[in-house]
Amino acid sequence: MKNLDLNGLGVQEMNAEEMRENDGGFIPLVILGVTYSAQLVAAACGTTFLAGVAAGVACAIAID
């Protein structure tokens, strides 16, 4: 296995100012993802429920 050659990849060391900068990080991304996912799951559940109600009504009308 070859050693990882960072110089060959064009990677350079960060200075102290770059290390202090905060561009949001990982946690806000996770919070946004969970919030967005929760809205999608709620919408999917609501849609599935309404489709089930419609199917039940259609069956009840067809039986009568």
N, C-alpha and C positions, 0 to 999 in steps of 0.2 A: 504494500500500500504506500502511495506517495504521501509525503508530508504536505501539509497545506501551506502553499506559498502565497501569502497575502500580498506581497509586493508585486507578484505577477498578475494579480487581480486588480491592481490599481487602488488598493485600500491604503489609507493613510491614518496615522494616529490623530485622535481628536485633541484639541487644545482645551484648556480649563473652561473657557467661555462656552464652547460648544457642549461641554459636559453639563454645564449649569442650565442651559436652555431647556425649556419644557414645551414640547409641541403637542401636549395632550396625553400621550402615553397609551398604555394598553387598557387601563381601567375604564376610561370614558368610552372606548370602543366597545368593551363588553357590555356596559350599561346600555348604550345605544342599540346594540344587537339584541339584547334581551327585551328591551322595550319594543323594538320593531317586530321581533318574533312573537311577542305576546299579542300584539295587535293582529297579526296575521292568523294566529291560532284562534283568537276570539272570533274573527270574521269567518274563518272556515267552519267553526263549530256552529255559529249562527246560521250560516248558509245551509249546512247539513241538516240542522233542526228544521228550518223552514221547508226544505225539500221533503223531509219526512212527513211533516204536517200536510203538505200538498198531496203527497202520495196517499196518506191515510184518508184524506177527504175524497180523493178520486176513487179510492176503493169503496168507501162508504156510499158514495153516490151510485157507483156501478152495481153494488149489491142490492140496493133498494129498487 
